[in-house]
Amino acid sequence: MAPLVAFLLSLNLLELIHRAGGVTIISPDKDVEVKEFETATLPCDYVLERESHARLEWKRIAGEHISFVYFDGQIVEKYRERATMLGPSIVLEKVTRADTATYRCEVTAKQDNKIFAEISFKLVVLVPPATPTCKVPSSAMSGSTVELVCKESEGSPPSVYTWYKDNVVLTDVSAKDSTANNVSYTLNRSAGTLRFNPVRKSNSGTYYCDANNKVGRSERCSVKFMQIKRRSAKSNAATRTNTPPAAEDFKHTKS
C-alpha cells in the first residue's frame, strides 16, 4: 500500500509542476506559532521544472523594513549562531518576541518557464501576558461617566482582559443590552476598558482585572476600591441654576 501511495503522490506532484509550468513552492503558507525560547521551522519546499539548482533567498519583513535572513548561499551573520538550513527551510532556535515578523522565501530558476516563486507567512512568537496595571479612581460622583482601564504590553498575541467586581466576573454587555437590562456599564475586552455611563451608587466596590491569551493567564492587578458619592443637594441646586457644563465636569474631576 505504501508504494502505491507514494506513486500517486508523485503523479499529483508531476501534474502540479506541469500545470504551473515552472518553479513551484509546495509548502503550505500557514502562519507558524511557537512559544518564546523554543525552536521554529520556517518551511519552503519547492519543485523545479528543468533546473537541478535554483537561487534561494529568505527575507524578514517588519513593517516597511526588509532584511535578509539567507542570501548568496548562506545565513546572514545576525542569525548565524542560532539558525540552520534544513534543505531550503530555516530552523530558528531560541526565538524571542523580537522574531515575530513576516518571513518570505523566494526561489528563482532561470531555465524554467516560470522562473520565480515565493511564499510568505508570519512567525508568531507566543508570550504569556504580564501582570497588568489597572487604573481605578478612588471616588467619583454619581451620574458622571467613569472609565476603568486594564493594560499590559508583554503578551503575544495581544491579550484580552477580564474585569472583576467584589470577586465576581463582569460579563460582556453591549451598549444596546446595557440599556435594555438596566446595566450601567460596557466592557471592551480587547482595549481593557470598563466604562460606567452613568456611574451609580451601586457601582461602589472593589475592582481588579487580569489578562489572558492563548499562552496563559496573568496574575491579577492590585485590588482597588472605588466609592461612588451621591450628588449633594447643593450640587443639584448648582446644576439647576445653569452651572456651565465645563465647570460642572471640572468639579466632578476634582472631587
Contacts in CASP RR format, 6 or more apart in sequence:
PFRMAT RR
TARGET T0000
AUTHOR 0000-0000-0000
METHOD contacts of the structure
MODEL  1
MAPLVAFLLSLNLLELIHRAGGVTIISPDKDVEVKEFETATLPCDYVLER
ESHARLEWKRIAGEHISFVYFDGQIVEKYRERATMLGPSIVLEKVTRADT
ATYRCEVTAKQDNKIFAEISFKLVVLVPPATPTCKVPSSAMSGSTVELVC
KESEGSPPSVYTWYKDNVVLTDVSAKDSTANNVSYTLNRSAGTLRFNPVR
KSNSGTYYCDANNKVGRSERCSVKFMQIKRRSAKSNAATRTNTPPAAEDF
KHTKS
13 26 0 8 1.000
13 47 0 8 1.000
16 24 0 8 1.000
16 26 0 8 1.000
16 47 0 8 1.000
17 24 0 8 1.000
17 47 0 8 1.000
17 48 0 8 1.000
17 49 0 8 1.000
20 49 0 8 1.000
20 114 0 8 1.000
21 49 0 8 1.000
21 112 0 8 1.000
21 113 0 8 1.000
21 114 0 8 1.000
22 48 0 8 1.000
22 49 0 8 1.000
22 50 0 8 1.000
22 109 0 8 1.000
22 112 0 8 1.000
22 113 0 8 1.000
22 114 0 8 1.000
22 115 0 8 1.000
22 117 0 8 1.000
23 46 0 8 1.000
23 47 0 8 1.000
23 48 0 8 1.000
23 49 0 8 1.000
23 51 0 8 1.000
23 54 0 8 1.000
23 107 0 8 1.000
23 108 0 8 1.000
23 109 0 8 1.000
23 112 0 8 1.000
23 114 0 8 1.000
23 115 0 8 1.000
23 116 0 8 1.000
23 117 0 8 1.000
24 46 0 8 1.000
24 47 0 8 1.000
24 114 0 8 1.000
24 117 0 8 1.000
25 44 0 8 1.000
25 45 0 8 1.000
25 46 0 8 1.000
25 105 0 8 1.000
25 107 0 8 1.000
25 117 0 8 1.000
25 118 0 8 1.000
25 119 0 8 1.000
26 45 0 8 1.000
26 46 0 8 1.000
26 47 0 8 1.000
27 43 0 8 1.000
27 44 0 8 1.000
27 45 0 8 1.000
27 46 0 8 1.000
27 89 0 8 1.000
27 105 0 8 1.000
27 119 0 8 1.000
28 43 0 8 1.000
29 119 0 8 1.000
29 120 0 8 1.000
29 121 0 8 1.000
30 121 0 8 1.000
31 121 0 8 1.000
31 122 0 8 1.000
31 123 0 8 1.000
31 124 0 8 1.000
32 40 0 8 1.000
32 41 0 8 1.000
32 42 0 8 1.000
32 121 0 8 1.000
32 122 0 8 1.000
32 123 0 8 1.000
32 124 0 8 1.000
33 124 0 8 1.000
33 126 0 8 1.000
34 40 0 8 1.000
34 95 0 8 1.000
34 123 0 8 1.000
34 124 0 8 1.000
34 125 0 8 1.000
34 126 0 8 1.000
35 125 0 8 1.000
35 126 0 8 1.000
35 127 0 8 1.000
35 215 0 8 1.000
36 95 0 8 1.000
36 96 0 8 1.000
36 97 0 8 1.000
36 125 0 8 1.000
36 126 0 8 1.000
36 127 0 8 1.000
36 156 0 8 1.000
37 94 0 8 1.000
37 95 0 8 1.000
37 96 0 8 1.000
38 94 0 8 1.000
38 95 0 8 1.000
39 91 0 8 1.000
39 92 0 8 1.000
39 93 0 8 1.000
39 94 0 8 1.000
39 95 0 8 1.000
40 91 0 8 1.000
40 92 0 8 1.000
40 95 0 8 1.000
40 99 0 8 1.000
40 123 0 8 1.000
40 125 0 8 1.000
41 86 0 8 1.000
41 89 0 8 1.000
41 90 0 8 1.000
41 91 0 8 1.000
41 92 0 8 1.000
42 58 0 8 1.000
42 89 0 8 1.000
42 90 0 8 1.000
42 91 0 8 1.000
42 92 0 8 1.000
42 103 0 8 1.000
42 105 0 8 1.000
42 121 0 8 1.000
42 123 0 8 1.000
43 89 0 8 1.000
44 56 0 8 1.000
44 58 0 8 1.000
44 88 0 8 1.000
44 89 0 8 1.000
44 90 0 8 1.000
44 105 0 8 1.000
44 107 0 8 1.000
44 119 0 8 1.000
45 88 0 8 1.000
45 89 0 8 1.000
46 54 0 8 1.000
46 88 0 8 1.000
46 107 0 8 1.000
46 117 0 8 1.000
48 54 0 8 1.000
48 109 0 8 1.000
48 112 0 8 1.000
49 109 0 8 1.000
49 111 0 8 1.000
49 112 0 8 1.000
49 113 0 8 1.000
49 114 0 8 1.000
50 109 0 8 1.000
50 111 0 8 1.000
50 112 0 8 1.000
51 109 0 8 1.000
51 110 0 8 1.000
51 111 0 8 1.000
51 112 0 8 1.000
54 107 0 8 1.000
54 108 0 8 1.000
54 109 0 8 1.000
55 107 0 8 1.000
55 108 0 8 1.000
55 109 0 8 1.000
56 70 0 8 1.000
56 73 0 8 1.000
56 88 0 8 1.000
56 105 0 8 1.000
56 106 0 8 1.000
56 107 0 8 1.000
57 68 0 8 1.000
57 70 0 8 1.000
57 71 0 8 1.000
57 105 0 8 1.000
57 106 0 8 1.000
57 108 0 8 1.000
58 68 0 8 1.000
58 69 0 8 1.000
58 70 0 8 1.000
58 71 0 8 1.000
58 90 0 8 1.000
58 103 0 8 1.000
58 104 0 8 1.000
58 105 0 8 1.000
58 106 0 8 1.000
59 66 0 8 1.000
59 67 0 8 1.000
59 68 0 8 1.000
59 69 0 8 1.000
59 103 0 8 1.000
59 104 0 8 1.000
59 106 0 8 1.000
60 66 0 8 1.000
60 67 0 8 1.000
60 68 0 8 1.000
60 69 0 8 1.000
60 101 0 8 1.000
60 102 0 8 1.000
60 103 0 8 1.000
61 101 0 8 1.000
61 102 0 8 1.000
61 103 0 8 1.000
61 104 0 8 1.000
61 120 0 8 1.000
62 101 0 8 1.000
62 102 0 8 1.000
67 76 0 8 1.000
67 78 0 8 1.000
68 76 0 8 1.000
69 75 0 8 1.000
69 76 0 8 1.000
69 79 0 8 1.000
69 83 0 8 1.000
69 90 0 8 1.000
69 103 0 8 1.000
70 76 0 8 1.000
70 85 0 8 1.000
70 90 0 8 1.000
75 83 0 8 1.000
75 84 0 8 1.000
75 85 0 8 1.000
75 90 0 8 1.000
79 92 0 8 1.000
82 92 0 8 1.000
82 93 0 8 1.000
82 94 0 8 1.000
83 90 0 8 1.000
83 91 0 8 1.000
83 92 0 8 1.000
83 93 0 8 1.000
84 90 0 8 1.000
84 91 0 8 1.000
84 93 0 8 1.000
85 91 0 8 1.000
88 105 0 8 1.000
88 107 0 8 1.000
90 103 0 8 1.000
92 99 0 8 1.000
92 123 0 8 1.000
95 123 0 8 1.000
95 125 0 8 1.000
96 125 0 8 1.000
97 125 0 8 1.000
97 127 0 8 1.000
97 156 0 8 1.000
99 123 0 8 1.000
99 125 0 8 1.000
100 122 0 8 1.000
100 123 0 8 1.000
100 124 0 8 1.000
100 125 0 8 1.000
100 156 0 8 1.000
101 122 0 8 1.000
101 123 0 8 1.000
102 120 0 8 1.000
102 121 0 8 1.000
102 122 0 8 1.000
102 123 0 8 1.000
103 120 0 8 1.000
103 121 0 8 1.000
103 122 0 8 1.000
103 123 0 8 1.000
104 118 0 8 1.000
104 119 0 8 1.000
104 120 0 8 1.000
105 118 0 8 1.000
105 119 0 8 1.000
105 120 0 8 1.000
106 116 0 8 1.000
106 117 0 8 1.000
106 118 0 8 1.000
107 116 0 8 1.000
107 117 0 8 1.000
107 118 0 8 1.000
108 115 0 8 1.000
108 116 0 8 1.000
109 115 0 8 1.000
109 116 0 8 1.000
124 156 0 8 1.000
124 157 0 8 1.000
125 156 0 8 1.000
126 156 0 8 1.000
126 157 0 8 1.000
126 213 0 8 1.000
126 214 0 8 1.000
126 215 0 8 1.000
127 154 0 8 1.000
127 155 0 8 1.000
127 156 0 8 1.000
127 215 0 8 1.000
128 154 0 8 1.000
128 155 0 8 1.000
128 213 0 8 1.000
128 215 0 8 1.000
128 216 0 8 1.000
128 217 0 8 1.000
128 218 0 8 1.000
129 152 0 8 1.000
129 154 0 8 1.000
129 155 0 8 1.000
129 159 0 8 1.000
129 211 0 8 1.000
129 212 0 8 1.000
129 213 0 8 1.000
129 215 0 8 1.000
129 216 0 8 1.000
129 217 0 8 1.000
129 218 0 8 1.000
130 152 0 8 1.000
130 153 0 8 1.000
130 154 0 8 1.000
130 155 0 8 1.000
130 211 0 8 1.000
130 218 0 8 1.000
131 152 0 8 1.000
131 211 0 8 1.000
131 218 0 8 1.000
131 219 0 8 1.000
131 220 0 8 1.000
131 221 0 8 1.000
132 150 0 8 1.000
132 151 0 8 1.000
132 152 0 8 1.000
132 159 0 8 1.000
132 161 0 8 1.000
132 209 0 8 1.000
132 210 0 8 1.000
132 211 0 8 1.000
132 218 0 8 1.000
132 221 0 8 1.000
133 150 0 8 1.000
133 151 0 8 1.000
133 152 0 8 1.000
133 221 0 8 1.000
134 148 0 8 1.000
134 149 0 8 1.000
134 150 0 8 1.000
134 151 0 8 1.000
134 207 0 8 1.000
134 208 0 8 1.000
134 209 0 8 1.000
134 221 0 8 1.000
134 222 0 8 1.000
134 224 0 8 1.000
135 148 0 8 1.000
135 149 0 8 1.000
135 150 0 8 1.000
136 148 0 8 1.000
136 207 0 8 1.000
136 224 0 8 1.000
136 225 0 8 1.000
136 226 0 8 1.000
137 146 0 8 1.000
137 148 0 8 1.000
137 226 0 8 1.000
138 224 0 8 1.000
138 225 0 8 1.000
138 226 0 8 1.000
138 227 0 8 1.000
139 226 0 8 1.000
139 227 0 8 1.000
139 228 0 8 1.000
139 229 0 8 1.000
139 255 0 8 1.000
140 146 0 8 1.000
140 199 0 8 1.000
140 226 0 8 1.000
140 227 0 8 1.000
140 228 0 8 1.000
140 229 0 8 1.000
140 252 0 8 1.000
140 255 0 8 1.000
141 199 0 8 1.000
141 228 0 8 1.000
141 229 0 8 1.000
141 231 0 8 1.000
141 235 0 8 1.000
141 252 0 8 1.000
141 255 0 8 1.000
142 198 0 8 1.000
142 199 0 8 1.000
142 200 0 8 1.000
142 201 0 8 1.000
142 228 0 8 1.000
142 229 0 8 1.000
142 230 0 8 1.000
142 231 0 8 1.000
143 198 0 8 1.000
143 199 0 8 1.000
143 200 0 8 1.000
143 231 0 8 1.000
144 198 0 8 1.000
144 199 0 8 1.000
144 249 0 8 1.000
144 252 0 8 1.000
145 195 0 8 1.000
145 196 0 8 1.000
145 197 0 8 1.000
145 198 0 8 1.000
145 199 0 8 1.000
146 195 0 8 1.000
146 196 0 8 1.000
146 197 0 8 1.000
146 199 0 8 1.000
146 203 0 8 1.000
146 226 0 8 1.000
147 193 0 8 1.000
147 194 0 8 1.000
147 195 0 8 1.000
147 196 0 8 1.000
148 163 0 8 1.000
148 193 0 8 1.000
148 194 0 8 1.000
148 195 0 8 1.000
148 207 0 8 1.000
148 209 0 8 1.000
148 226 0 8 1.000
149 192 0 8 1.000
149 193 0 8 1.000
149 194 0 8 1.000
150 161 0 8 1.000
150 163 0 8 1.000
150 192 0 8 1.000
150 193 0 8 1.000
150 194 0 8 1.000
150 209 0 8 1.000
150 210 0 8 1.000
150 211 0 8 1.000
150 221 0 8 1.000
151 161 0 8 1.000
151 192 0 8 1.000
152 159 0 8 1.000
152 211 0 8 1.000
152 218 0 8 1.000
155 211 0 8 1.000
155 213 0 8 1.000
155 215 0 8 1.000
156 213 0 8 1.000
156 215 0 8 1.000
157 213 0 8 1.000
157 214 0 8 1.000
158 190 0 8 1.000
158 213 0 8 1.000
159 211 0 8 1.000
159 212 0 8 1.000
159 213 0 8 1.000
159 218 0 8 1.000
160 189 0 8 1.000
160 190 0 8 1.000
160 192 0 8 1.000
160 211 0 8 1.000
160 212 0 8 1.000
160 213 0 8 1.000
161 189 0 8 1.000
161 190 0 8 1.000
161 191 0 8 1.000
161 192 0 8 1.000
161 209 0 8 1.000
161 210 0 8 1.000
161 211 0 8 1.000
161 212 0 8 1.000
162 169 0 8 1.000
162 170 0 8 1.000
162 189 0 8 1.000
162 209 0 8 1.000
162 210 0 8 1.000
162 211 0 8 1.000
162 212 0 8 1.000
163 169 0 8 1.000
163 170 0 8 1.000
163 187 0 8 1.000
163 192 0 8 1.000
163 194 0 8 1.000
163 207 0 8 1.000
163 208 0 8 1.000
163 209 0 8 1.000
164 170 0 8 1.000
164 207 0 8 1.000
164 208 0 8 1.000
164 209 0 8 1.000
164 210 0 8 1.000
164 220 0 8 1.000
165 203 0 8 1.000
165 205 0 8 1.000
165 206 0 8 1.000
165 207 0 8 1.000
166 205 0 8 1.000
166 206 0 8 1.000
167 206 0 8 1.000
170 185 0 8 1.000
170 187 0 8 1.000
170 194 0 8 1.000
171 187 0 8 1.000
172 187 0 8 1.000
172 189 0 8 1.000
173 181 0 8 1.000
173 183 0 8 1.000
173 185 0 8 1.000
173 186 0 8 1.000
173 187 0 8 1.000
174 186 0 8 1.000
175 186 0 8 1.000
177 183 0 8 1.000
178 184 0 8 1.000
178 185 0 8 1.000
178 186 0 8 1.000
184 196 0 8 1.000
184 197 0 8 1.000
184 198 0 8 1.000
184 199 0 8 1.000
184 200 0 8 1.000
184 203 0 8 1.000
185 194 0 8 1.000
185 195 0 8 1.000
185 196 0 8 1.000
185 197 0 8 1.000
185 203 0 8 1.000
186 194 0 8 1.000
186 195 0 8 1.000
186 197 0 8 1.000
187 193 0 8 1.000
187 194 0 8 1.000
187 195 0 8 1.000
188 195 0 8 1.000
192 209 0 8 1.000
194 207 0 8 1.000
194 209 0 8 1.000
196 203 0 8 1.000
199 228 0 8 1.000
200 228 0 8 1.000
201 228 0 8 1.000
201 230 0 8 1.000
202 228 0 8 1.000
203 226 0 8 1.000
203 228 0 8 1.000
204 226 0 8 1.000
204 227 0 8 1.000
204 228 0 8 1.000
205 225 0 8 1.000
205 226 0 8 1.000
205 227 0 8 1.000
206 223 0 8 1.000
206 224 0 8 1.000
206 225 0 8 1.000
206 226 0 8 1.000
207 223 0 8 1.000
207 224 0 8 1.000
207 225 0 8 1.000
207 226 0 8 1.000
208 220 0 8 1.000
208 221 0 8 1.000
208 222 0 8 1.000
208 223 0 8 1.000
208 224 0 8 1.000
209 220 0 8 1.000
209 221 0 8 1.000
210 217 0 8 1.000
210 218 0 8 1.000
210 219 0 8 1.000
210 220 0 8 1.000
210 221 0 8 1.000
211 217 0 8 1.000
211 218 0 8 1.000
212 218 0 8 1.000
229 255 0 8 1.000
235 251 0 8 1.000
238 248 0 8 1.000
239 248 0 8 1.000
END
